Amino acid sequence: MASRWPWRLERRAKPSALMRLVSSPLAALAMLLTGFIALSALGVSSAAAFKVFFIEPVSSIYGVGELLLKATPLMLCALGLAIGYRSNVWNIGAEGQFTLGAITGGGVGLYASQWLGSASVPVMLAAGALGGMAWAAIPAYLRVRFHTNEIFVSLMLVYIAQLLLSWLVHGPWRDPAGQNFPQSPPFPDQATLSPLLEGARVNAGFLIALSCAVLSWWFGAKTGAGFRMRVGGLAPAAAAYAGISEARNVWLAMLIGGATAGIAGVCEVAGPIGLLQPVISPGYGFAAIIVAFVGRLHPLGIVLASLLMSALYLGGESAQVELQLPSSITGLFQGTLLFFLLAAELFIHFRLRPVARA
Amino acid sequence: MNVNTWITIAASAVGAATPLAYAALGELVVERTGVLNLGVEGMMLVGAMSGFAAGVTSGSLLLGYLAAAAAGMLIALLFGFLTLTLQTNQVATGLALTLFGVGLSAFAGRAYVGLPIARVPFVHVPGVSDLPVLGPLLFHYDPLVYLSIVLCVLIAWMLKSTRLGLRIRAVGEQPAVAHALGEPVIRIRYLAVLFGGAMSGIAGAYLSTAVTPMWVEGMSAGRGWIALALVVFGTWKPWRVLGGAYLFGTVTVLQLYAQGLGVHIPSEFLSMLPYLATIIVLVLICRDARTILLNQPASLGRSFYPGL
């Protein structure tokens, strides 16, 4: 089939370091171009679209705060997922682990903060991390013990976690003074993350996310466990021969992913939301999968990718207000970005060569 | 509960099972060629949206289904281009397809939210449809239910007894050997991926024109993933996959009935049942590693680079 093309793919002798660096920026650029072409087909000029998407949302302190605020859960979830993806553990249920973290951390905030006082937030974060880990432990255990595919199990648990949260806020945790809205009472002051800056909503969660990025770099680059996980991902057979335990890798990857997603859940409900309600995420846990790949599974890349993805969320909201475009355009951009990225990654290992015509 | 209630439950279970059957049978053929397309959920949503939109606009459900199949094939082609021509990771690309399909269907379908549509009509066979018990149980469905069973028969026969089936299995088990024997590995995989896209598109359209005749964002609610799990549960065999779809249809409908009857269990817990059941059946089938080893196409999920 390919012989009819004037070009053919040829495997590079070794992966291209240059392409490794530029594949993500190239993909982002291609997504922007596609987006602007699509928008001009809808009658929006590129200049106006660029202004609405990328300039207006961040032209105030509040806007910059929002950029960092929305980047926080994306960064946290993606850092945890990336550790798994590097070791061939496909946790795609960060959304569920995020929800469970919000439930356990939020539960502490609602029912124990009067005793905990100023220790409330740290205990909530710990409870959230444990909740996320418990949720991630289910697919880990089932994969290690019963060879069950973690993709399906972690995904099914997303729906179950969301239903559990919905039950809690419709039932036992519903605010008696909440005029029958399905939501919990607001968290007391000592159980909320206060804004870092005057006039913005970004909170300490962003700093936690940045520290996690440093920790994740240290874990991946400097520890034996991180090394064993990378070997397990790159060369499972060699890893097994070298006595690296696959079960241990699966457990570590899932638990780390669950912990960071759980912390993200706490930061979201104890931060901008301030209470528990049936929907607490516009799909951060799923968008984090894209962030992890666009960041090329590297902590620094993930920090940058989460800012880009956060900008897409803000741009989508701004386009909804100013251009009357549905906010679902964000999802469309996110999916397109991942497609372009996967296509661009091809050129790390392959190159195009002109075919000599006979 | 009397006989009639049970008949109604059985009939609704068939309705709930049919979209799962289409999506899972399509994915089964894809996976038998060694390709793992995790984008079923996205293709179903795109099919549900385009089938509904084309059905409402043209007034013809047939056109709606054709549009759904075409839309499913179109975005499956995108998956095929990336994974087969550009050799991208199948898991990551499938996830991308799902995320893209969710966004695309929500974006393109916004004008159709809340519009009414006439449900796919039932087939009435004079004589047998009016039989007591057997009539409503066996002869009171829409054409798509019967078509799904016919397709299951055809796919089972095609895989087992035809030359095409042998080629599909060879490509899925040993692509390098099939390639050496002159089989067009990539072309066969492309065709299977397109077939899977059409089947997922039809599955989606069945959701939006028969199971709940309307279009809502994200209406598949994980059914694409359940269909993927059903292929594993059915150990890549068409009849078992169809049986699995009926089992899940029954679980879904029973929990809905229990909610309607006011059973003293919060409705959220009942709604969890299909998802819990998916996990449980996966554990049951994967418990013995040999079951998967013996049945899973050997090259499943691995890129094949023919060296061109």
Chai-1 contact restraints between the chains, C-beta under 6 A:
chainA,res_idxA,chainB,res_idxB,connection_type,confidence,min_distance_angstrom,max_distance_angstrom,comment,restraint_id
A,A2,B,L308,contact,1.0,0.0,6.0,A-B,restraint_1
A,R8,B,L308,contact,1.0,0.0,6.0,A-B,restraint_2
A,W90,B,V91,contact,1.0,0.0,6.0,A-B,restraint_3
A,L142,B,V283,contact,1.0,0.0,6.0,A-B,restraint_4
A,F146,B,V283,contact,1.0,0.0,6.0,A-B,restraint_5
A,F146,B,C286,contact,1.0,0.0,6.0,A-B,restraint_6
A,F146,B,R287,contact,1.0,0.0,6.0,A-B,restraint_7
A,H147,B,C286,contact,1.0,0.0,6.0,A-B,restraint_8
A,H147,B,A289,contact,1.0,0.0,6.0,A-B,restraint_9
A,T148,B,L282,contact,1.0,0.0,6.0,A-B,restraint_10
A,T148,B,V283,contact,1.0,0.0,6.0,A-B,restraint_11
A,T148,B,C286,contact,1.0,0.0,6.0,A-B,restraint_12
A,F152,B,A229,contact,1.0,0.0,6.0,A-B,restraint_13
A,F152,B,L282,contact,1.0,0.0,6.0,A-B,restraint_14
A,V153,B,I279,contact,1.0,0.0,6.0,A-B,restraint_15
A,L155,B,W225,contact,1.0,0.0,6.0,A-B,restraint_16
A,M156,B,Y275,contact,1.0,0.0,6.0,A-B,restraint_17
A,M156,B,T278,contact,1.0,0.0,6.0,A-B,restraint_18
A,M156,B,I279,contact,1.0,0.0,6.0,A-B,restraint_19
A,Y159,B,G222,contact,1.0,0.0,6.0,A-B,restraint_20
A,Y159,B,Y275,contact,1.0,0.0,6.0,A-B,restraint_21
A,I160,B,M272,contact,1.0,0.0,6.0,A-B,restraint_22
A,I160,B,Y275,contact,1.0,0.0,6.0,A-B,restraint_23
A,L163,B,E268,contact,1.0,0.0,6.0,A-B,restraint_24
A,L163,B,S271,contact,1.0,0.0,6.0,A-B,restraint_25
A,L163,B,M272,contact,1.0,0.0,6.0,A-B,restraint_26
A,S166,B,E268,contact,1.0,0.0,6.0,A-B,restraint_27
A,W167,B,P266,contact,1.0,0.0,6.0,A-B,restraint_28
A,W167,B,E268,contact,1.0,0.0,6.0,A-B,restraint_29
A,I289,B,L95,contact,1.0,0.0,6.0,A-B,restraint_30
A,P326,B,F107,contact,1.0,0.0,6.0,A-B,restraint_31
A,P326,B,R110,contact,1.0,0.0,6.0,A-B,restraint_32
A,S328,B,G103,contact,1.0,0.0,6.0,A-B,restraint_33
A,S328,B,A106,contact,1.0,0.0,6.0,A-B,restraint_34
A,S328,B,F107,contact,1.0,0.0,6.0,A-B,restraint_35
A,I329,B,F107,contact,1.0,0.0,6.0,A-B,restraint_36
A,G331,B,V102,contact,1.0,0.0,6.0,A-B,restraint_37
A,G331,B,G103,contact,1.0,0.0,6.0,A-B,restraint_38
A,L332,B,G103,contact,1.0,0.0,6.0,A-B,restraint_39
A,L332,B,L104,contact,1.0,0.0,6.0,A-B,restraint_40
A,L332,B,F107,contact,1.0,0.0,6.0,A-B,restraint_41
A,G335,B,L99,contact,1.0,0.0,6.0,A-B,restraint_42
A,G335,B,F100,contact,1.0,0.0,6.0,A-B,restraint_43
A,G335,B,G103,contact,1.0,0.0,6.0,A-B,restraint_44
A,L338,B,A96,contact,1.0,0.0,6.0,A-B,restraint_45
A,F339,B,A96,contact,1.0,0.0,6.0,A-B,restraint_46
A,L342,B,L82,contact,1.0,0.0,6.0,A-B,restraint_47
A,L342,B,T88,contact,1.0,0.0,6.0,A-B,restraint_48
A,L342,B,A92,contact,1.0,0.0,6.0,A-B,restraint_49
A,L342,B,T93,contact,1.0,0.0,6.0,A-B,restraint_50
A,A343,B,L86,contact,1.0,0.0,6.0,A-B,restraint_51
A,L346,B,L86,contact,1.0,0.0,6.0,A-B,restraint_52
